C-alpha cells in the first residue's frame, strides 16, 4: 500500500512538473510598482506563479507553452477591492434582505458575490462584515478551488458598542474590557484576517482600546469606521491600522484637530503607512445612477443569483430617487473631494475600496467605478490610482511578497484589458482576461 501511495505521489509530482507554461504575449505591462510600462511584454506562468518576464524578441518562449495573445492590451496586476460586503448585493432594504436571505448567505449569496468580483477583474478582496461561519467557509472554499472568487480576507462580524436590531449574527456588541477582548479572541480563534471596529465613539475608552490592543497582540490589523470625527479621534488614539469611508457628516472638511492627529501619525515613519479606504463612488455616482437607471439593467450582477433574488433586487431599486439610504447625498457628495484630498495631502496611503453591495452597487461594477471617480472626477494620476488597487492593498494586508505586483516568483494574479488604461481608466469596466494564481477564469 505504501509503495502504491509513493508511486501515485511521484506521478502527481511529475505531472505538475510537466504542466504547460502559459505565456501572455504582446501587451503593455503595468507591473504595479509605478514605473514605466513595458511594451511588447512576455509573462511566463508556471503553475500558480510567475516564472519569468521579458519582451518579444528578447526572451524565448518555450515551444510547449500555451500562448495567450495580449497584443493591444494593458496587462496589469489583478485588482483589489479593500471594502466589500459579500452578504449583500444591491438591495435597498437591509432589514428585508437580512430576514429573507441571511440563511442562504453562505451557500448562495456570498459565493455569487465573490464570482462577480472575480469576473470584474478583482482577484483579491477584503470583506468587512458578515456572519463568522459564512465568512470563513466561503473564504476557504475559494482557497481550495471549490468555488470561483478572489483571494478573500475576512473580518467576520463587526465589533461595535451594541448590535443593531436583528443583526446579531454579523454585528457583535461589547460590554466592558473583558468582553471586548473575549470577542476579539473568538474571532482570532476562528481564523479571521482582520478586525472590523465601528461606532467606537459610542464605546468606553477601555472597550475600544481593548479591541485594538487584543487584535494587535494576535497579529491582526484593525480596520475602523471614520464616519464621524470622534470615531477618527478614538481610532487614532487606539492605533487602528486603516480607516474606512469619508464621513456621514455633511461638514465640508475634516476638523483641524483631526488633521493634526493624522499628520502627526503619518510623520512617524517607523510605524509604517496609515491606510485609508475612502469608498467614494457609491455616494458620488448616486445621482448619475438615479438619472440614468438603465445602467442598472446590466446583467453581470445576476451571475450566480436565483431568478427570484434578481427579481427582488430589481423591485427594491426600481425608484432610485426614493431610496432613503441616499437621503443625505446632496449634503455629503460635495464634501467627498475635499476630504479625500485632505487625506492625500496629509500623507495617508489611500486604498481602492467600494462598500460594494450597498443599494444599487453591485460587485460586478463597483470597483472600476471607484477608480473612474478618482481619475476622471477628482483628477488623480492613473498610475497612483492603479497602485491603490494593486500594490498598496497587498502591503496593507502584509502579503506583498506574494501579491499586488507582477514580478517573478509571485502568484500570477493578472488581468488584461483592450486599450490603454493609463489613458482611459474606464476601460476596466470590461476586463478581457482574468488570471488568478495561474488559472484563467476569463
C-alpha positions as CSV (number, residue, x, y, z in Angstrom):
1,X,0.0,0.0,0.0
2,X,2.8,2.4,0.9
3,X,4.5,1.6,-2.4
4,X,1.3,2.4,-4.4
5,X,0.9,5.6,-2.5
6,X,4.5,6.6,-3.2
7,X,4.1,5.9,-6.9
8,X,0.9,8.0,-7.0
9,X,2.7,10.9,-5.3
10,X,5.6,10.6,-7.7
11,X,3.3,10.5,-10.7
12,X,1.4,13.6,-9.4
13,X,4.6,15.5,-8.9
14,X,5.8,14.5,-12.4
15,X,2.5,15.7,-14.0
16,X,2.8,19.0,-12.1
17,X,6.4,19.4,-13.2
18,X,5.4,18.9,-16.8
19,X,2.4,21.1,-16.7
20,X,2.3,23.5,-19.7
21,X,3.6,27.0,-19.2
22,X,1.2,29.9,-20.1
23,X,2.7,32.8,-22.0
24,X,1.0,36.2,-22.1
25,X,2.5,37.8,-25.2
26,X,2.4,41.3,-26.7
27,X,0.7,43.5,-24.2
28,X,1.9,46.6,-22.4
29,X,2.8,45.6,-18.8
30,X,1.9,47.8,-15.9
31,X,3.6,45.9,-13.1
32,X,2.1,47.8,-10.1
33,X,5.4,49.3,-8.9
34,X,4.7,52.6,-10.7
35,X,7.5,52.6,-13.2
36,X,7.4,53.0,-17.0
37,X,5.2,50.3,-18.6
38,X,6.9,47.6,-20.5
39,X,5.8,47.4,-24.2
40,X,5.6,44.1,-26.1
41,X,5.8,42.2,-22.8
42,X,6.0,38.5,-22.2
43,X,4.9,36.9,-18.9
44,X,5.6,33.2,-18.4
45,X,3.4,31.5,-15.9
46,X,4.2,28.0,-14.5
47,X,1.6,26.6,-12.1
48,X,0.3,29.3,-9.8
49,X,3.3,31.6,-10.1
50,X,5.1,33.9,-12.5
51,X,8.2,32.2,-13.9
52,X,9.7,35.0,-16.0
53,X,9.1,38.4,-17.5
54,X,10.6,39.8,-20.7
55,X,9.9,41.3,-24.1
56,X,9.1,39.9,-27.5
57,X,12.3,39.3,-29.4
58,X,14.4,39.4,-26.3
59,X,13.1,36.4,-24.4
60,X,12.5,32.9,-25.6
61,X,9.1,31.3,-25.2
62,X,9.1,27.5,-24.5
63,X,7.8,25.6,-27.5
64,X,5.3,23.8,-25.4
65,X,3.8,27.0,-23.8
66,X,0.2,27.9,-24.2
67,X,0.2,31.3,-26.0
68,X,-2.3,33.9,-24.8
69,X,-2.1,37.0,-27.0
70,X,-2.3,40.3,-25.1
71,X,-1.5,42.3,-28.2
72,X,-3.1,45.8,-27.9
73,X,-3.9,45.3,-24.3
74,X,-2.9,46.7,-20.9
75,X,-1.6,43.9,-18.7
76,X,-1.7,44.6,-15.0
77,X,-2.0,43.0,-11.6
78,X,-5.4,41.8,-10.6
79,X,-7.4,44.4,-8.8
80,X,-8.0,44.5,-5.1
81,X,-11.2,45.9,-3.6
82,X,-10.5,46.6,0.1
83,X,-14.1,47.1,1.2
84,X,-16.7,44.7,0.0
85,X,-19.8,43.0,1.6
86,X,-20.4,39.6,0.0
87,X,-23.5,39.1,2.1
88,X,-25.4,41.9,0.3
89,X,-25.9,42.6,-3.4
90,X,-27.5,46.0,-4.2
91,X,-30.9,45.5,-2.5
92,X,-32.3,48.7,-1.0
93,X,-33.9,47.2,2.1
94,X,-31.4,45.8,4.5
95,X,-34.0,44.6,7.0
96,X,-35.9,42.7,4.4
97,X,-32.7,41.3,2.9
98,X,-31.3,40.0,6.2
99,X,-34.6,38.4,7.2
100,X,-35.0,36.8,3.8
101,X,-31.6,35.8,2.6
102,X,-29.2,35.5,5.6
103,X,-30.0,31.8,5.7
104,X,-28.6,31.3,2.2
105,X,-25.7,33.8,2.5
106,X,-23.1,31.1,2.9
107,X,-24.2,28.8,0.1
108,X,-25.7,31.2,-2.4
109,X,-25.4,34.9,-1.9
110,X,-21.7,35.2,-0.8
111,X,-20.4,32.7,-3.5
112,X,-22.3,34.7,-6.1
113,X,-20.9,38.0,-5.0
114,X,-17.3,36.5,-5.0
115,X,-17.8,35.1,-8.5
116,X,-19.0,38.5,-9.8
117,X,-16.0,40.2,-8.3
118,X,-13.6,37.8,-10.0
119,X,-15.2,38.3,-13.4
120,X,-14.8,42.0,-12.9
121,X,-11.0,41.6,-12.5
122,X,-10.9,41.6,-8.7
123,X,-8.5,38.9,-7.7
124,X,-8.2,39.9,-4.1
125,X,-10.8,41.5,-1.8
126,X,-11.4,42.3,1.9
127,X,-14.8,41.6,3.2
128,X,-15.7,43.8,6.2
129,X,-18.8,42.5,7.9
130,X,-20.6,39.2,7.6
131,X,-21.6,36.1,9.7
132,X,-18.5,34.4,11.0
133,X,-19.1,30.9,9.8
134,X,-20.2,32.0,6.4
135,X,-17.1,34.3,6.1
136,X,-14.6,31.6,6.9
137,X,-16.4,28.9,4.9
138,X,-16.6,31.0,1.7
139,X,-13.0,32.2,2.0
140,X,-11.7,28.7,2.5
141,X,-13.8,27.1,-0.3
142,X,-12.4,29.7,-2.7
143,X,-8.9,29.0,-1.5
144,X,-9.4,25.2,-2.1
145,X,-10.7,25.9,-5.6
146,X,-14.2,24.6,-4.9
147,X,-15.9,27.9,-6.0
148,X,-14.6,30.8,-8.0
149,X,-13.7,34.1,-6.4
150,X,-10.9,36.4,-5.3
151,X,-8.5,35.6,-2.6
152,X,-10.6,36.8,0.3
153,X,-9.5,38.5,3.6
154,X,-12.4,38.3,6.1
155,X,-13.2,40.3,9.2
156,X,-16.2,38.3,10.1
157,X,-18.7,40.3,12.3
158,X,-18.4,44.0,13.1
159,X,-17.2,44.8,16.6
160,X,-19.3,47.7,17.9
161,X,-20.9,49.1,21.1
162,X,-24.2,47.4,20.5
163,X,-25.6,45.3,17.7
164,X,-28.5,46.9,15.7
165,X,-31.8,45.1,16.0
166,X,-31.9,41.8,14.1
167,X,-28.2,41.9,13.1
168,X,-26.6,39.8,16.0
169,X,-25.2,37.2,13.5
170,X,-22.9,39.7,11.9
171,X,-22.7,42.6,14.5
172,X,-21.2,41.9,17.9
173,X,-21.7,44.3,20.7
174,X,-19.2,44.6,23.5
175,X,-19.8,45.4,27.2
176,X,-16.6,46.2,29.1
177,X,-13.0,45.4,28.6
178,X,-13.2,41.7,29.3
179,X,-16.0,41.2,26.8
180,X,-14.2,43.2,24.2
181,X,-11.1,41.1,24.5
182,X,-13.1,37.9,24.5
183,X,-14.9,38.8,21.3
184,X,-11.6,39.5,19.5
185,X,-10.2,36.3,20.8
186,X,-13.2,34.4,19.5
187,X,-12.6,35.9,16.0
188,X,-8.9,35.2,16.2
189,X,-9.6,31.5,17.1
190,X,-12.0,31.2,14.1
191,X,-9.3,32.4,11.8
192,X,-10.3,35.9,10.6
193,X,-7.8,38.0,8.7
194,X,-8.5,41.4,10.4
195,X,-10.8,43.0,12.9
196,X,-13.6,45.5,11.9
197,X,-14.3,48.1,14.5
198,X,-17.2,50.6,14.2
199,X,-19.1,53.1,16.3
200,X,-16.0,53.4,18.6
201,X,-17.3,56.9,19.5
202,X,-20.1,55.1,21.4
203,X,-17.8,52.8,23.3
204,X,-16.0,53.5,26.5
205,X,-12.3,54.2,26.2
206,X,-11.3,50.9,27.8
207,X,-13.5,49.0,25.4
208,X,-12.2,50.4,22.1
209,X,-8.6,50.4,23.4
210,X,-9.0,46.7,24.4
211,X,-10.3,45.7,20.9
212,X,-7.3,47.2,19.2
213,X,-4.8,46.0,21.7
214,X,-6.1,42.4,21.7
215,X,-6.1,42.4,17.9
216,X,-2.5,43.6,17.7
217,X,-1.4,41.1,20.3
218,X,-2.7,38.4,18.0
219,X,-1.0,40.0,14.9
220,X,-4.3,41.1,13.4
221,X,-4.8,44.6,11.9
222,X,-7.8,46.7,12.9
223,X,-10.0,48.4,10.3
224,X,-12.2,51.2,11.7
225,X,-15.1,53.4,10.5
226,X,-14.3,57.0,10.0
227,X,-17.9,58.4,9.5
228,X,-17.7,60.8,12.4
229,X,-14.8,62.9,13.7
230,X,-14.9,61.3,17.1
231,X,-14.6,57.9,15.5
232,X,-11.3,59.1,13.9
233,X,-10.0,60.7,17.1
234,X,-10.6,57.5,19.1
235,X,-9.3,55.3,16.3
236,X,-6.1,57.3,16.1
237,X,-5.6,57.2,19.9
238,X,-6.0,53.4,19.9
239,X,-3.7,52.9,16.9
240,X,-6.0,51.4,14.3
241,X,-4.3,50.4,11.0
242,X,-6.8,51.5,8.4
243,X,-9.8,53.8,8.3
244,X,-12.9,53.3,6.2
245,X,-15.2,55.9,4.4
246,X,-15.1,59.7,4.2
247,X,-17.8,60.5,6.6
248,X,-21.6,60.5,7.2
249,X,-21.3,64.1,8.4
250,X,-22.1,66.9,5.9
251,X,-19.2,69.1,7.3
252,X,-17.2,70.3,4.3
253,X,-13.9,69.1,5.6
254,X,-12.2,67.3,8.5
255,X,-11.7,69.4,11.6
256,X,-8.3,70.9,12.2
257,X,-7.5,68.8,15.3
258,X,-8.3,65.6,13.4
259,X,-6.0,66.6,10.6
260,X,-3.3,67.4,13.1
261,X,-3.6,63.9,14.5
262,X,-3.4,62.3,11.1
263,X,-0.4,64.4,10.1
264,X,1.4,63.5,13.3
265,X,0.7,59.8,12.7
266,X,1.8,59.8,9.1
267,X,5.1,61.5,10.1
268,X,6.0,58.5,12.3
269,X,7.7,56.5,9.5
270,X,8.7,53.8,12.0
271,X,5.0,52.8,12.3
272,X,4.6,52.3,8.6
273,X,1.8,53.9,6.5
274,X,-1.6,55.0,7.8
275,X,-4.1,53.4,5.4
276,X,-7.5,54.8,4.4
277,X,-10.2,53.4,2.2
278,X,-12.4,56.3,1.3
279,X,-15.2,54.4,-0.6
280,X,-16.5,57.4,-2.6
281,X,-18.1,56.0,-5.7
282,X,-21.3,54.8,-4.2
283,X,-22.2,58.3,-3.0
284,X,-20.5,60.2,-5.8
285,X,-22.3,58.3,-8.6
286,X,-25.7,58.0,-7.0
287,X,-27.3,61.0,-8.8
288,X,-26.0,59.7,-12.1
289,X,-27.4,56.3,-11.4
290,X,-30.7,57.8,-10.3
291,X,-31.0,59.8,-13.5
292,X,-29.7,57.0,-15.8
293,X,-31.3,53.9,-14.2
294,X,-30.9,51.9,-17.4
295,X,-27.4,51.3,-16.2
296,X,-28.9,49.1,-13.6
297,X,-30.1,46.7,-16.4
298,X,-26.5,45.4,-16.8
299,X,-26.9,41.7,-16.2
300,X,-23.4,41.0,-14.9
301,X,-24.8,41.3,-11.3
302,X,-27.2,38.4,-12.0
303,X,-24.4,35.9,-12.0
304,X,-25.0,33.1,-9.6
305,X,-28.2,34.5,-8.2
306,X,-31.6,32.7,-8.4
307,X,-34.1,34.5,-10.6
308,X,-36.3,35.2,-7.6
309,X,-33.5,37.1,-5.9
310,X,-32.7,39.1,-9.0
311,X,-36.4,40.0,-9.2
312,X,-36.5,41.1,-5.6
313,X,-33.4,43.3,-6.0
314,X,-34.9,44.9,-9.2
315,X,-38.1,45.7,-7.4
316,X,-36.3,47.2,-4.5
317,X,-34.4,49.7,-6.7
318,X,-37.0,50.5,-9.3
319,X,-37.4,54.0,-7.9
320,X,-33.8,55.2,-7.2
321,X,-34.9,58.7,-6.2
322,X,-37.0,57.3,-3.3
323,X,-34.1,55.4,-1.6
324,X,-33.7,56.7,2.0
325,X,-30.2,55.3,2.0
326,X,-29.1,58.2,-0.1
327,X,-31.3,60.9,1.5
328,X,-28.3,62.9,2.7
329,X,-26.5,62.6,-0.6
330,X,-27.0,66.3,-1.6
331,X,-25.1,67.3,1.5
332,X,-22.5,64.6,1.6
333,X,-21.4,64.4,-2.1
334,X,-19.9,67.9,-2.2
335,X,-17.6,67.1,0.8
336,X,-16.0,64.0,-0.8
337,X,-13.3,65.5,-3.0
338,X,-12.2,68.0,-0.3
339,X,-11.9,65.3,2.3
340,X,-10.1,62.8,0.1
341,X,-7.6,65.5,-0.9
342,X,-7.1,66.4,2.8
343,X,-6.1,62.8,3.5
344,X,-3.9,62.5,0.4
345,X,-2.0,65.8,1.2
346,X,-1.5,64.6,4.8
347,X,0.4,61.6,3.6
348,X,-2.3,58.9,4.1
349,X,-2.0,55.9,1.8
350,X,-5.3,55.7,0.1
351,X,-6.8,52.3,-1.0
352,X,-9.4,51.4,-3.5
353,X,-12.5,50.0,-1.8
354,X,-16.2,50.5,-2.6
355,X,-18.6,49.3,0.0
356,X,-19.8,47.0,-2.8
357,X,-23.2,45.5,-2.1
358,X,-24.9,48.6,-0.8
359,X,-28.1,49.7,-2.6
360,X,-27.7,49.9,-6.4
361,X,-24.0,49.0,-6.1
362,X,-23.1,45.6,-7.5
363,X,-19.9,43.5,-7.1
364,X,-19.6,43.3,-10.9
365,X,-19.4,47.1,-11.3
366,X,-18.3,48.9,-8.2
367,X,-14.6,48.6,-8.3
368,X,-13.9,50.1,-11.7
369,X,-16.3,52.9,-10.9
370,X,-14.2,53.8,-7.8
371,X,-11.1,54.1,-10.0
372,X,-13.0,56.1,-12.6
373,X,-14.1,58.6,-10.0
374,X,-10.6,59.1,-8.6
375,X,-9.2,59.7,-12.1
376,X,-11.9,61.3,-14.1
377,X,-13.7,63.3,-11.4
378,X,-11.0,64.0,-8.8
379,X,-8.1,64.3,-11.2
380,X,-5.9,61.7,-9.5
381,X,-3.0,60.3,-11.6
382,X,-4.0,57.0,-13.2
383,X,-0.8,55.2,-12.1
384,X,-1.3,56.4,-8.5
385,X,-4.9,55.1,-8.6
386,X,-3.9,51.7,-10.1
387,X,-1.3,51.3,-7.3
388,X,-4.0,52.0,-4.8
389,X,-5.8,49.0,-6.2
390,X,-2.8,46.6,-6.6
391,X,0.4,47.3,-4.8
392,X,-0.7,49.2,-1.7
393,X,-3.6,46.8,-0.7
394,X,-1.1,43.9,-0.7
395,X,1.2,45.9,1.6
396,X,-1.7,46.9,3.9
397,X,-2.6,43.2,4.3
398,X,1.0,42.1,4.7
399,X,1.1,39.9,1.7
400,X,3.2,42.0,-0.7
401,X,5.7,39.1,-1.0
402,X,3.2,37.1,-3.0
403,X,0.6,39.5,-4.3
404,X,0.0,43.0,-5.6
405,X,2.6,43.3,-8.4
406,X,3.7,41.4,-11.4
407,X,7.1,40.0,-10.7
408,X,9.0,36.7,-10.9
409,X,8.0,34.4,-8.1
410,X,4.7,36.0,-7.1
411,X,1.3,34.5,-7.7
412,X,0.1,35.0,-11.2
413,X,-2.9,37.3,-10.5
414,X,-3.1,39.2,-13.8
415,X,-5.8,41.0,-15.7
416,X,-5.8,42.3,-19.3
417,X,-8.0,44.9,-21.0
418,X,-8.0,46.1,-24.6
419,X,-6.6,49.6,-24.9
420,X,-4.5,51.9,-22.7
421,X,-5.9,52.1,-19.1
422,X,-3.5,54.9,-18.2
423,X,-5.3,57.0,-20.8
424,X,-8.8,55.6,-20.4
425,X,-9.2,54.1,-16.9
426,X,-12.9,53.3,-17.6
427,X,-11.8,50.5,-19.9
428,X,-11.7,48.5,-16.7
429,X,-15.4,48.2,-16.9
430,X,-14.9,45.3,-19.4
431,X,-11.9,43.2,-18.4
432,X,-11.0,40.8,-21.2
433,X,-8.7,38.3,-19.4
434,X,-8.6,37.3,-15.8
435,X,-5.9,35.0,-14.4
436,X,-5.8,34.2,-10.7
437,X,-3.0,32.1,-9.3
438,X,-2.1,30.9,-12.8
439,X,-5.6,29.7,-13.7
440,X,-7.5,31.6,-16.4
441,X,-11.1,32.4,-15.4
442,X,-12.0,34.7,-18.3
